[in-house]
Amino acid sequence: MYRIRRRGAALIVLLLAALPLPTVTAQAAASAVEMRVPDTAYLPKRGVSPTGGLRLWLSPQPRAGRAAQADVTLTVDASELENIARLRTRRDCGDHPFGTSEVVRCTLGTLTRGKDNYPDGIYIEAVEGVRRGSHGTIRYTFSAPGTEDAVFETDVRIEGPDLRARVEKPRTGDAAGESFGFTPRIRNAGRFPARGFGVRFAAPRVSFPAQYSNCRYAIQGPGLFADCWFDQQLAPGQAYEFTRPISVDVPDSMVNGSFTYVPYLQGMTGNAEENPGATGTDPDLRPGTGTELTVRPIVAEAGAFGDKYSLGDVRLHTSQTVDLRVTADAVVGTPGSTSKATFRLDNAGPGRISGTVLRVTVPEGLSVVEPTPPPDPDNELEWQWECVASRERIYTCTPPNPLEPGDTWRTTLEFRIDRRVRGAEGLLEAVPDPERPANDPRKADNTAPIAVRSTGGPLVEPSEPSPEPLASAGDGGCPFIVALALGACLAGAALVLGLRARAVRRGSRTDGRGEDSR
């Protein structure tokens, strides 16, 4: 197999090429080594490292029944890739700059079973100007005294296929604590067929129970991860769907959540991230024991699928509910003084919630004393205040983590009493993220007044009415201050309708935010 070092998730979306499964070249009983290589691998047209090229993380092991194999050498023959791809080698394989077309010989020494035995180091990159779909064979030959040579081959192809996941609508009403079946759809938007492909599923909290024999699943719950490999060909321009659904288990406390699925091609070295799901070598993953999962062609519009490198993002709004409650301390003091008040957001359950913020409307006559960041002479701190001024006299405070049933989150603001206003009163609100509605059937306690008890100094009359809850997108209202004229709200709605086509396309987000994305 190929092992890929972890170097960050950004390249996952860029290349989508972690190395799974398919075929291991059959070896004689007395061959030098065992190793998995892909039958077909896809190489991007451009290198991804500062020095160019992708590293080949070959991982040979001593042949079956042996703990070690001494005096192993490797010969890499990429002569069939002339004018398609080129090699660069160093250390074990000698120093050869990019452009090497000769056969390269690497001295590996002793291989030990169970240890990483990577040749250090072999790199490959596409030749500048090569056409997509160009291909040739790279051949690896391992030799050792007293054994037969072990030969492995991979058909290297320059990009070509372009696999995309369907843009999914949010699912609503799924019961928390139960399972549902989900049928992914993918499309090859490229001009060349895909010879073998994988589909990877990931989630913050939902799990994927083990099912199919050509998939690997996380053992410990929540499942978080599943990876399926298909030895099928995807024709260019054709859409496909799974012949059977993937089971998704929803936790008891989930109100909102999400999972992603992404189709990927097999890469030479993947995307700097080892994908153990398809190789079956990761002890934290297990294969399914059911039937083999396959895909079948379907008729589907190209516009129903995401952009290149986009994830299939499936959002869940379950039937689970929460009971959010807010409380606010009074602001007490005299004009010219400062006073601190604590605001609380309680989740009485039974659901777990994320994305809900506290919105503080400051009482008339008061102003917020914003905190001073701590000293940071070396500019190393990542200090950030949890509250921000979103509008005039309105602050939005965001909990750092989801609230479990029974949790209470607190934040404290310092106010300066600038003047004493008769009947001054602010407002504290629990405001859910429109994309992650709180599903709270008891909304009466989602707001609370912020009282002001000031003494001394002249008492002035209020210049504006007491604040009222602001309409939010989650309530179906126009997301502007209530005091705005109705005509402005209608004009905003017309603008939204006029830009609907672009908004829908831009709305196919790939961040996969769900209830537990933090």
VEXSE-684102 format. One line per 4 residues: number of its first residue (from 1); their letters; for each residue x, y, z of C-alpha. Coordinates in Angstrom, 2 decimals, always signed. Layout:
# VEXSE-684102
NUM) A) X/Y/Z; ...
This chain:
# VEXSE-684102
1) MYRI) +0.00/+0.00/+0.00; +0.94/+3.63/+0.02; +1.19/+5.43/+3.30; +0.54/+9.14/+3.33
5) RRRG) +1.79/+11.40/+6.08; -0.74/+13.80/+7.62; -0.02/+17.32/+6.43; -3.39/+19.08/+6.64
9) AALI) -6.94/+18.84/+5.36; -6.70/+21.54/+2.69; -4.92/+19.19/+0.30; -7.66/+16.62/+0.82
13) VLLL) -10.12/+18.87/-0.94; -7.51/+19.87/-3.53; -6.47/+16.41/-4.68; -9.06/+13.95/-3.31
17) AALP) -6.71/+11.10/-4.02; -5.95/+9.02/-0.97; -4.63/+5.61/-1.84; -7.00/+2.70/-1.29
21) LPTV) -7.51/-0.72/-2.08; -7.63/-2.45/-5.21; -5.28/-5.15/-6.38; -2.02/-6.54/-5.05
25) TAQA) +0.22/-8.06/-7.68; +0.41/-11.83/-7.08; +3.82/-13.00/-5.90; +5.56/-16.33/-5.80
29) AASA) +5.91/-17.91/-2.36; +9.67/-17.12/-2.31; +9.40/-13.49/-3.42; +11.35/-10.85/-1.55
33) VEMR) +8.56/-8.62/-0.22; +4.82/-8.02/+0.02; +3.30/-4.67/-0.86; +0.05/-3.11/-2.02
37) VPDT) +0.03/-0.80/-5.01; -2.90/+0.57/-7.00; -3.74/-0.85/-10.40; -4.54/+2.67/-11.59
41) AYLP) -3.41/+5.92/-10.01; -4.13/+9.53/-10.91; -1.44/+12.20/-10.84; -2.33/+15.91/-10.73
45) KRGV) -0.98/+18.12/-13.48; +0.83/+20.34/-10.99; +3.04/+19.48/-8.05; +1.93/+20.41/-4.54
49) SPTG) +5.21/+20.77/-2.64; +7.62/+23.73/-2.74; +10.18/+21.58/-4.52; +7.59/+20.01/-6.81
53) GLRL) +6.25/+16.52/-7.03; +4.50/+14.04/-4.81; +6.39/+11.59/-2.64; +5.87/+7.88/-3.25
57) WLSP) +5.25/+6.37/+0.17; +5.94/+2.75/-0.73; +5.70/+0.46/+2.28; +7.22/-2.96/+1.48
61) QPRA) +7.08/-5.71/+4.12; +9.05/-8.99/+4.34; +7.25/-11.84/+2.62; +4.72/-13.86/+4.58
65) GRAA) +6.20/-15.93/+7.38; +9.34/-13.83/+7.78; +10.02/-11.23/+10.48; +12.80/-9.57/+8.47
69) QADV) +14.37/-9.57/+5.05; +17.98/-8.48/+4.60; +19.80/-6.84/+1.70; +16.70/-5.60/-0.13
73) TLTV) +17.09/-3.40/-3.19; +14.42/-1.59/-5.18; +14.48/-0.78/-8.88; +12.06/+1.88/-10.12
77) DASE) +11.41/+1.88/-13.87; +9.39/+4.84/-15.13; +10.67/+4.78/-18.70; +7.12/+4.32/-20.05
81) LENI) +6.22/+7.67/-18.51; +8.61/+9.62/-20.74; +7.01/+12.96/-21.69; +4.19/+12.20/-19.20
85) ARLR) +5.76/+12.25/-15.72; +9.25/+12.45/-14.29; +11.04/+11.30/-11.15; +13.33/+12.89/-8.60
89) TRRD) +15.19/+10.78/-6.04; +17.56/+11.22/-3.12; +19.23/+9.36/-0.24; +18.34/+5.63/-0.48
93) CGDH) +17.83/+5.99/-4.22; +20.71/+8.34/-4.98; +20.46/+12.02/-5.85; +18.77/+12.44/-9.21
97) PFGT) +17.11/+15.75/-10.16; +13.70/+15.92/-11.78; +13.82/+14.71/-15.34; +15.33/+11.33/-14.57
101) SEVV) +14.34/+8.84/-17.26; +16.83/+6.13/-16.39; +16.03/+3.20/-14.15; +16.64/+4.15/-10.51
105) RCTL) +18.14/+1.73/-7.99; +17.51/+2.12/-4.22; +19.39/+0.36/-1.43; +16.87/-0.44/+1.33
109) GTLT) +18.87/-2.84/+3.51; +16.87/-4.86/+6.05; +13.07/-4.68/+6.11; +11.33/-5.49/+9.40
113) RGKD) +7.73/-6.68/+9.51; +5.36/-4.24/+11.18; +7.68/-1.26/+10.73; +7.53/+1.51/+8.18
117) NYPD) +10.08/+0.69/+5.50; +9.74/+3.71/+3.23; +12.40/+4.28/+0.58; +13.80/+7.74/+1.22
121) GIYI) +12.84/+9.29/-1.06; +11.18/+9.07/-4.46; +9.11/+11.92/-5.93; +7.02/+12.10/-9.08
125) EAVE) +5.37/+14.96/-10.93; +3.62/+15.47/-14.24; +5.64/+16.92/-17.11; +4.72/+20.49/-17.90
129) GVRR) +2.18/+20.72/-20.71; +1.12/+17.06/-20.55; -2.46/+16.42/-21.62; -5.09/+15.10/-19.25
133) GSHG) -5.70/+11.42/-19.80; -2.10/+10.65/-20.78; -0.86/+7.50/-19.09; +1.95/+4.97/-18.78
137) TIRY) +3.25/+2.31/-16.40; +5.61/+2.67/-13.47; +7.24/-0.59/-12.34; +8.73/-1.44/-8.92
141) TFSA) +11.03/-4.47/-8.59; +12.23/-5.63/-5.16; +15.19/-8.02/-4.98; +16.98/-9.84/-2.20
145) PGTE) +19.53/-12.70/-2.11; +17.93/-16.15/-2.26; +14.49/-14.87/-3.24; +12.58/-14.26/-6.42
149) DAVF) +12.04/-10.69/-7.53; +8.73/-9.11/-6.46; +7.36/-6.92/-9.24; +4.53/-4.39/-8.84
153) ETDV) +3.02/-2.17/-11.55; +0.75/+0.85/-11.57; -0.90/+2.50/-14.57; -0.28/+6.21/-13.96
157) RIEG) -2.86/+8.59/-15.49; -2.76/+12.37/-15.61; -6.01/+13.57/-14.05; -8.97/+13.22/-16.44
161) PDLR) -11.96/+12.14/-14.33; -13.68/+14.80/-12.21; -15.87/+13.26/-9.50; -18.53/+15.41/-7.84
165) ARVE) -21.09/+14.84/-5.09; -24.71/+15.87/-5.30; -25.83/+19.12/-3.68; -28.06/+17.81/-0.91
169) KPRT) -31.08/+19.52/+0.64; -31.22/+19.59/+4.46; -33.03/+16.64/+5.99; -35.77/+17.51/+8.48
173) GDAA) -37.74/+15.40/+10.91; -35.41/+12.43/+11.35; -35.95/+10.96/+14.81; -33.11/+11.38/+17.29
177) GESF) -31.83/+8.07/+18.63; -32.79/+6.18/+15.49; -31.29/+5.37/+12.07; -32.10/+6.34/+8.53
181) GFTP) -30.85/+5.24/+5.13; -29.06/+7.65/+2.82; -28.35/+7.03/-0.88; -25.42/+9.12/-2.21
185) RIRN) -25.23/+10.24/-5.82; -22.05/+11.14/-7.66; -21.14/+12.26/-11.16; -18.03/+12.06/-13.32
189) AGRF) -17.90/+15.56/-14.77; -14.58/+14.91/-16.51; -13.78/+13.84/-20.05; -12.19/+10.51/-19.14
193) PARG) -13.52/+7.43/-17.33; -12.61/+6.78/-13.71; -11.16/+3.30/-13.25; -11.98/+2.56/-9.65
197) FGVR) -13.02/+5.18/-7.09; -13.83/+5.62/-3.43; -16.44/+7.48/-1.39; -15.51/+8.66/+2.09
201) FAAP) -18.04/+9.59/+4.80; -17.20/+11.70/+7.85; -19.20/+13.33/+10.64; -18.69/+15.05/+14.00
205) RVSF) -21.22/+12.87/+15.86; -23.46/+10.68/+13.71; -22.15/+7.18/+13.14; -22.12/+4.73/+10.26
209) PAQY) -22.80/+1.15/+11.39; -20.80/-1.54/+9.60; -22.61/-2.99/+6.59; -20.93/-3.68/+3.28
213) SNCR) -17.91/-5.86/+2.58; -16.13/-3.26/+0.41; -16.37/-0.56/+3.11; -14.35/+0.08/+6.27
217) YAIQ) -15.90/+1.62/+9.39; -14.64/+3.26/+12.56; -14.83/+0.79/+15.46; -15.30/+3.18/+18.36
221) GPGL) -18.43/+5.30/+18.52; -19.48/+7.62/+17.32; -18.48/+6.06/+14.01; -17.38/+9.34/+12.50
225) FADC) -15.87/+7.66/+9.48; -16.66/+5.17/+6.73; -14.82/+4.51/+3.49; -16.10/+2.47/+0.56
229) WFDQ) -14.10/+1.37/-2.48; -15.65/+0.43/-5.83; -13.82/-1.52/-8.52; -16.17/-0.06/-11.11
233) QLAP) -15.69/+2.34/-13.99; -17.44/+5.71/-14.07; -18.13/+6.94/-17.58; -17.51/+10.64/-18.35
237) GQAY) -20.61/+12.81/-18.04; -22.58/+10.05/-16.28; -24.24/+10.21/-12.86; -24.47/+7.23/-10.50
241) EFTR) -26.15/+6.30/-7.24; -25.51/+3.63/-4.62; -27.56/+0.49/-5.19; -28.22/+0.30/-1.44
245) PISV) -28.37/+3.04/+1.20; -25.73/+3.85/+3.78; -27.11/+3.59/+7.33; -26.72/+6.66/+9.51
249) DVPD) -27.26/+6.47/+13.30; -28.47/+9.68/+14.97; -27.56/+10.30/+18.66; -30.39/+10.69/+21.18
253) SMVN) -29.55/+14.30/+22.00; -28.92/+15.57/+18.45; -31.01/+18.55/+17.39; -28.93/+19.63/+14.40
257) GSFT) -26.00/+17.87/+12.80; -24.32/+17.07/+9.53; -22.14/+14.61/+7.71; -20.15/+14.82/+4.51
261) YVPY) -19.38/+12.41/+1.73; -16.78/+12.90/-0.95; -15.89/+10.77/-3.97; -12.18/+10.45/-4.69
265) LQGM) -9.79/+8.89/-7.15; -6.83/+6.74/-6.31; -3.61/+8.74/-6.21; +0.06/+7.98/-6.57
269) TGNA) +0.69/+9.12/-3.04; -2.68/+10.50/-2.13; -2.99/+13.97/-0.67; -0.43/+13.90/+2.16
273) EENP) -2.99/+11.98/+4.22; -3.03/+8.23/+4.56; -6.44/+6.77/+3.90; -6.48/+3.52/+5.89
277) GATG) -10.15/+2.84/+5.22; -9.72/+1.05/+1.95; -6.53/-0.83/+2.79; -7.92/-2.36/+5.97
281) TDPD) -4.62/-1.87/+7.82; -5.87/+0.54/+10.48; -6.76/-1.29/+13.72; -9.38/+1.35/+14.51
285) LRPG) -11.35/+0.43/+11.39; -13.19/-2.75/+10.54; -14.62/-4.10/+7.31; -18.29/-4.69/+6.83
289) TGTE) -19.46/-8.27/+6.60; -22.49/-7.85/+4.37; -22.85/-7.92/+0.60; -20.70/-5.87/-1.73
293) LTVR) -21.97/-2.35/-2.36; -22.10/-1.18/-5.98; -23.28/+1.85/-7.95; -25.65/+2.09/-10.92
297) PIVA) -26.06/+4.77/-13.61; -28.95/+7.21/-13.30; -30.34/+10.17/-15.24; -29.57/+13.41/-13.40
301) EAGA) -28.96/+17.02/-14.36; -25.37/+18.21/-14.14; -26.50/+21.25/-12.15; -27.63/+18.99/-9.30
305) FGDK) -23.99/+18.27/-8.41; -21.46/+20.48/-6.65; -18.41/+22.29/-7.93; -15.05/+20.65/-8.34
309) YSLG) -13.51/+19.62/-5.00; -16.83/+20.24/-3.20; -17.98/+17.94/-0.43; -21.42/+16.40/-0.32
313) DVRL) -22.73/+18.19/+2.77; -25.84/+16.62/+4.34; -27.43/+18.72/+7.09; -29.80/+17.21/+9.62
317) HTSQ) -32.58/+18.91/+11.56; -34.03/+16.19/+13.78; -37.26/+16.00/+15.78; -35.35/+16.47/+19.07
321) TVDL) -36.12/+19.63/+21.07; -34.38/+21.88/+23.59; -35.57/+24.28/+26.25; -33.35/+27.36/+26.21
325) RVTA) -33.65/+29.90/+29.02; -31.86/+33.21/+29.50; -31.41/+35.29/+32.65; -29.73/+38.66/+33.19
329) DAVV) -28.29/+40.48/+36.18; -29.35/+44.05/+36.80; -26.91/+46.92/+36.20; -26.50/+48.79/+39.49
333) GTPG) -24.62/+52.03/+40.13; -24.53/+55.80/+39.83; -23.94/+58.02/+36.79; -20.24/+58.00/+35.90
337) STSK) -19.58/+54.64/+37.57; -19.13/+51.18/+36.02; -20.98/+48.00/+36.86; -20.67/+44.39/+35.75
341) ATFR) -23.61/+42.19/+34.85; -23.60/+38.47/+34.08; -25.84/+36.93/+31.43; -26.71/+33.23/+31.31
345) LDNA) -27.83/+30.80/+28.66; -29.29/+27.57/+30.10; -30.06/+24.44/+28.09; -32.69/+22.45/+30.00
349) GPGR) -32.58/+19.76/+27.28; -33.30/+17.13/+26.30; -31.36/+18.02/+23.14; -27.79/+19.22/+22.63
353) ISGT) -27.49/+22.59/+20.91; -24.83/+24.58/+19.09; -24.86/+27.80/+17.13; -27.18/+29.71/+19.47
357) VLRV) -25.81/+33.07/+20.65; -26.75/+35.64/+23.26; -27.76/+39.01/+21.85; -27.50/+41.93/+24.28
361) TVPE) -29.35/+45.18/+23.60; -27.72/+47.76/+25.87; -30.13/+49.87/+27.94; -30.40/+53.57/+27.05
365) GLSV) -27.97/+55.68/+29.05; -25.38/+52.88/+29.30; -22.35/+51.94/+27.23; -20.21/+48.81/+27.22
369) VEPT) -16.64/+48.99/+28.47; -14.87/+46.66/+26.07; -12.01/+44.64/+27.58; -8.39/+45.44/+26.82
373) PPPD) -6.41/+42.58/+25.23; -3.58/+41.30/+27.44; -0.03/+42.42/+26.64; +1.42/+40.56/+23.69
377) PDNE) +4.84/+42.00/+22.80; +5.72/+39.01/+20.63; +2.37/+38.97/+18.82; +1.86/+35.33/+19.75
381) LEWQ) -1.51/+35.37/+21.53; -4.72/+34.54/+19.76; -6.91/+36.46/+22.19; -10.46/+37.08/+21.10
385) WECV) -13.36/+38.58/+23.03; -16.44/+36.34/+22.98; -18.74/+39.34/+22.41; -18.75/+41.64/+19.38
389) ASRE) -20.63/+44.84/+18.62; -22.92/+43.77/+15.79; -24.97/+46.99/+15.60; -25.31/+50.21/+17.55
393) RIYT) -25.94/+49.28/+21.21; -26.25/+45.60/+20.27; -23.63/+42.98/+21.20; -23.57/+39.35/+20.15
397) CTPP) -21.87/+36.86/+22.49; -21.00/+33.36/+21.27; -20.50/+30.27/+23.46; -17.23/+28.51/+22.61
401) NPLE) -18.73/+25.01/+22.72; -22.06/+23.25/+22.20; -24.38/+23.17/+25.19; -25.20/+19.70/+26.51
405) PGDT) -28.52/+19.13/+28.29; -28.22/+20.76/+31.70; -25.34/+23.06/+30.71; -25.24/+26.78/+31.52
409) WRTT) -23.00/+29.25/+29.72; -22.19/+32.62/+31.29; -20.67/+35.81/+29.99; -20.08/+39.06/+31.86
413) LEFR) -20.11/+42.58/+30.44; -18.96/+45.78/+32.11; -21.19/+48.82/+31.64; -20.58/+52.51/+32.17
417) IDRR) -23.61/+54.41/+33.45; -23.43/+57.57/+31.35; -26.75/+59.07/+32.48; -29.77/+58.13/+34.55
421) VRGA) -32.74/+57.41/+32.26; -36.26/+56.89/+33.59; -37.40/+53.27/+33.03; -34.24/+52.32/+31.11
425) EGLL) -34.25/+48.66/+30.22; -32.20/+46.47/+27.92; -32.92/+43.08/+26.43; -31.19/+39.69/+26.47
429) EAVP) -32.12/+37.17/+23.75; -31.15/+33.62/+22.83; -30.82/+33.70/+19.04; -30.33/+30.42/+17.13
433) DPER) -28.31/+30.11/+13.95; -30.82/+30.06/+11.06; -28.96/+27.07/+9.62; -29.13/+25.26/+12.97
437) PAND) -32.58/+26.04/+14.41; -32.95/+25.40/+18.13; -36.33/+23.63/+17.85; -37.45/+25.14/+21.15
441) PRKA) -41.22/+24.81/+21.69; -41.07/+27.04/+24.81; -39.77/+30.37/+23.55; -41.24/+32.59/+26.24
445) DNTA) -38.07/+32.27/+28.32; -35.74/+32.87/+25.37; -35.73/+36.59/+26.27; -35.21/+38.48/+29.51
449) PIAV) -35.10/+42.21/+30.41; -31.87/+43.85/+31.50; -32.86/+46.08/+34.42; -31.02/+49.26/+35.39
453) RSTG) -31.04/+50.43/+39.00; -29.11/+53.70/+39.12; -29.26/+56.35/+41.82; -28.07/+59.88/+42.13
457) GPLV) -27.76/+62.56/+39.50; -30.48/+64.04/+37.30; -33.21/+61.76/+35.94; -33.82/+62.25/+32.22
461) EPSE) -36.69/+61.04/+30.11; -36.10/+58.23/+27.59; -35.56/+59.27/+23.97; -36.60/+55.88/+22.53
465) PSPE) -38.92/+53.01/+23.46; -37.73/+49.93/+25.31; -36.11/+47.41/+22.95; -38.13/+44.55/+21.50
469) PLAS) -36.85/+41.21/+20.17; -35.34/+41.52/+16.71; -36.73/+39.40/+13.91; -34.37/+36.65/+12.81
473) AGDG) -34.10/+34.59/+9.66; -34.86/+31.53/+11.75; -38.28/+32.98/+12.65; -39.18/+33.56/+9.02
477) GCPF) -39.04/+37.34/+9.44; -37.14/+39.93/+7.48; -33.74/+40.10/+9.19; -33.72/+43.80/+9.93
481) IVAL) -34.50/+45.91/+12.98; -38.24/+45.99/+13.57; -38.25/+49.77/+13.53; -37.25/+49.83/+9.85
485) ALGA) -39.98/+50.77/+7.44; -41.96/+47.95/+5.85; -41.03/+49.24/+2.41; -37.33/+48.67/+3.09
489) CLAG) -38.06/+45.10/+4.14; -40.00/+44.44/+0.94; -37.22/+45.94/-1.13; -34.74/+43.62/+0.55
493) AALV) -36.96/+40.64/-0.22; -37.18/+41.65/-3.86; -33.41/+41.89/-4.07; -33.08/+38.40/-2.62
497) LGLR) -35.51/+37.04/-5.21; -33.68/+38.82/-8.01; -30.40/+37.20/-7.03; -31.86/+33.78/-6.25
501) ARAV) -30.07/+31.93/-9.04; -26.65/+33.08/-7.87; -27.54/+32.60/-4.22; -28.53/+29.00/-4.78
505) RRGS) -25.23/+28.24/-6.48; -23.18/+30.01/-3.86; -25.23/+28.31/-1.20; -23.71/+24.92/-1.95
509) RTDG) -21.30/+25.34/+0.92; -18.52/+22.91/+1.60; -17.66/+23.64/+5.18; -19.89/+20.86/+6.48
513) RGED) -20.99/+22.86/+9.52; -23.38/+20.94/+11.71; -24.43/+20.99/+15.31; -21.03/+19.78/+16.43
517) SR) -18.67/+21.39/+13.95; -16.91/+23.29/+16.69
